[in-house]
């Protein structure tokens, strides 16, 4: 298991994440609202909005809720204005962490994030203090039970993906940011709606962790993700299969 992003989560955390559905709805609604505000309210012309709507539908979000978020974002309804912010820092074991958030009050969010880092053995850094450890890329993920690994690999490479990974649950295609729209469209045309599609931070290098340090980092990531303003958390750690088995059994 290497890295950590919205597409890759250590298995033992699934139960906790399932219990956070209300918070997840809030995060998706914010993403839909901001996507509609910063681009077209038409998902066909706004890949970011379309990706957010797919995320909402995958979580069984009611259509009325999605439509209302789009109307708020496009100015058709009054609502809170959210600002996109990014925070960086280090966790236990020297793991680099990027936190992407949306907030209506940075004076609240900044100290909250700093406190979470400090409480869990980490430290919040300055902007670009850890960004060099990551590359900004596009990722498109499809359920593994819908497509064979070979078929997905061939289609993704033909569409322009630079990297393809297949696991028990997901096939994930990674591509340059500039090619994201084309890769997503080509794979969607062939395989239907993806499980997720987004621009993400992908670790350039990873830090190997033992069981104890892995638990500490995961606790920090959990706490960050539990914050209402946080959208995604990416950390550049990896654990061996033996450590992963122990974490999953806990």
C-alpha positions in Angstrom: 0.0 0.0 0.0 1.6 3.3 -1.1 0.3 6.8 -0.7 -3.1 8.0 0.4 -5.7 9.8 -1.6 -9.5 9.8 -2.3 -8.9 6.8 -4.5 -6.8 4.8 -2.2 -7.7 4.1 1.4 -6.4 1.5 3.8 -9.1 -1.1 4.2 -9.6 -1.0 7.9 -10.8 2.7 7.6 -13.8 1.8 5.5 -16.1 1.3 8.5 -15.2 4.7 9.9 -15.7 6.4 6.5 -19.1 4.8 6.0 -20.2 6.3 9.3 -19.4 9.8 8.0 -22.0 10.0 5.2 -23.4 13.2 6.5 -20.0 14.9 6.4 -19.3 13.4 3.0 -22.5 14.9 1.6 -21.5 18.3 3.0 -18.1 18.1 1.3 -19.6 17.0 -2.1 -22.2 19.8 -1.9 -19.4 22.3 -1.4 -17.4 20.9 -4.3 -20.5 21.1 -6.6 -21.2 24.7 -5.5 -17.7 25.9 -6.1 -17.4 24.0 -9.4 -20.6 25.7 -10.6 -19.4 29.1 -9.4 -15.9 28.9 -11.0 -17.1 27.3 -14.3 -20.2 26.7 -16.3 -23.3 25.4 -14.5 -23.6 22.9 -17.4 -21.8 19.7 -16.5 -21.3 18.9 -20.2 -19.1 22.0 -20.4 -17.6 21.8 -16.9 -15.5 18.6 -16.2 -15.0 19.5 -12.5 -18.7 19.9 -12.0 -19.5 16.7 -13.8 -17.0 14.9 -11.6 -18.5 16.3 -8.4 -22.0 15.3 -9.6 -20.8 11.8 -10.2 -19.4 11.7 -6.7 -22.7 12.8 -5.4 -24.7 10.2 -7.4 -22.2 7.4 -6.3 -23.2 8.3 -2.7 -26.9 8.3 -3.6 -27.2 12.0 -3.1 -30.8 13.2 -4.1 -31.0 14.9 -7.4 -32.7 17.9 -5.8 -29.7 18.4 -3.5 -27.3 18.3 -6.4 -29.5 20.7 -8.4 -29.8 23.1 -5.5 -26.0 23.2 -5.0 -25.6 24.0 -8.7 -28.1 26.8 -8.5 -26.3 28.3 -5.4 -23.0 28.1 -7.2 -24.3 29.7 -10.3 -25.9 32.6 -8.4 -29.5 31.5 -9.0 -30.0 31.0 -5.2 -28.5 32.8 -2.3 -25.9 30.8 -0.3 -22.6 30.8 1.5 -19.5 31.7 -0.6 -16.7 29.2 -0.1 -13.0 29.8 -0.8 -10.6 27.0 -1.9 -7.5 26.8 0.3 -4.6 24.4 0.5 -2.5 23.6 3.6 0.7 21.7 3.8 2.6 20.0 6.7 4.4 17.0 8.0 3.1 14.1 10.0 4.9 11.5 12.2 7.8 9.8 10.5 8.4 12.8 8.2 5.4 12.1 6.0 4.4 15.0 3.8 0.7 15.9 3.8 -1.4 18.2 1.6 -4.8 19.3 2.8 -7.3 20.7 0.3 -10.2 22.6 1.9 -13.2 24.8 1.2 -14.1 27.4 3.8 -16.3 30.4 4.4 -14.0 31.6 7.2 -10.2 31.1 6.9 -9.8 32.6 10.4 -11.6 29.5 11.7 -10.1 26.9 9.4 -6.4 27.7 9.7 -6.2 27.3 13.5 -8.4 24.2 13.4 -6.0 22.5 10.9 -2.9 23.6 12.8 -4.3 22.2 16.0 -5.1 18.9 14.3 -1.5 18.6 13.0 0.0 19.5 16.4 -2.3 17.2 18.4 -1.4 14.2 16.3 2.4 14.6 16.3 2.7 16.7 13.1 3.3 20.3 12.2 1.7 22.6 9.7 4.1 24.2 7.3 4.2 27.2 4.9 2.8 27.1 1.4 4.9 25.0 -0.9 6.8 23.5 2.0 5.9 19.9 0.9 4.4 20.4 -2.5 7.6 19.3 -4.2 6.9 15.8 -3.0 3.8 15.6 -5.2 2.7 16.0 -8.8 -0.7 17.3 -9.8 -2.3 14.8 -12.1 -5.7 13.7 -13.4 -7.1 10.4 -12.1 -10.1 8.5 -13.4 -11.3 5.4 -11.5 -13.8 2.6 -12.5 -15.1 -0.3 -10.4 -12.9 -3.4 -11.0 -15.9 -5.7 -11.2 -17.2 -3.9 -14.3 -14.1 -4.2 -16.5 -11.2 -6.6 -16.9 -7.8 -5.3 -16.0 -6.5 -5.9 -19.6 -9.4 -4.1 -21.2 -9.0 -1.1 -19.0 -5.3 -1.0 -19.5 -5.6 -1.0 -23.3 -8.4 1.6 -23.3 -6.6 3.9 -20.8 -3.3 3.9 -22.7 -5.1 4.5 -26.0 -6.9 7.4 -24.3 -3.7 9.1 -23.2 -3.1 7.8 -19.7 0.5 7.7 -18.5 -0.1 5.1 -15.7 -2.7 2.5 -15.0 -3.2 0.6 -11.7 -5.7 -2.2 -11.1 -6.7 -3.6 -7.7 -9.4 -5.7 -6.2 -11.9 -2.7 -6.1 -10.8 -0.2 -8.6 -9.0 0.4 -11.9 -7.3 3.8 -11.9 -5.9 5.7 -14.9 -3.5 8.6 -14.3 -2.7 11.3 -16.8 -1.3 14.8 -17.2 -3.6 17.6 -16.1 -3.9 19.0 -19.6 -5.1 15.6 -20.9 -7.5 14.9 -18.1 -10.7 16.0 -19.9 -9.9 13.9 -23.0 -8.9 10.8 -21.0 -12.0 11.0 -18.9 -14.3 11.5 -21.9 -12.7 8.6 -23.8 -13.0 6.2 -20.9 -16.5 7.3 -20.1 -17.6 6.8 -23.7 -16.2 3.2 -23.5 -17.1 2.1 -20.0 -19.8 4.4 -18.8 -19.8 6.7 -15.8 -16.6 6.4 -13.7 -16.6 5.8 -9.9 -14.6 9.1 -9.6 -12.7 11.5 -11.7 -10.6 14.4 -10.4 -7.4 16.3 -10.4 -5.3 15.1 -7.4 -1.9 15.2 -5.9 0.1 12.1 -6.4 3.3 11.4 -4.4 6.6 11.5 -6.3 8.3 9.7 -3.4 6.9 7.8 -0.5 8.0 7.3 3.1 8.0 3.7 4.4 6.3 3.3 7.8 6.3 0.6 10.4 3.1 -0.3 12.1 3.3 2.2 15.0 4.1 5.2 12.7 1.5 4.1 10.2 -1.2 4.1 13.0 -0.1 7.6 14.0 -0.2 9.0 10.4 -3.6 7.3 9.8 -5.0 8.9 13.0 -3.8 12.3 11.8 -5.3 11.8 8.3 -8.6 10.6 9.9 -8.7 13.7 12.1 -8.0 16.0 9.2 -10.7 14.4 7.0 -13.1 14.6 9.8 -12.9 18.4 9.7 -16.0 19.8 8.0 -13.9 22.2 5.8 -11.4 19.6 4.5 -12.2 18.1 1.1 -9.2 15.8 0.5 -6.0 14.7 2.3 -3.0 13.3 0.5 0.0 11.8 2.3 3.2 10.3 0.8 3.5 7.2 3.0 3.7 3.5 2.2 3.4 0.3 4.3 4.4 -3.2 3.6 1.8 -6.0 3.0 2.6 -7.4 6.5 1.9 -4.0 8.1 -1.2 -3.6 6.1 -2.5 -7.0 7.2 -2.0 -5.9 10.9 -3.7 -2.6 10.3 -6.6 -4.2 8.5 -7.1 -6.8 11.3 -7.2 -4.2 14.0 
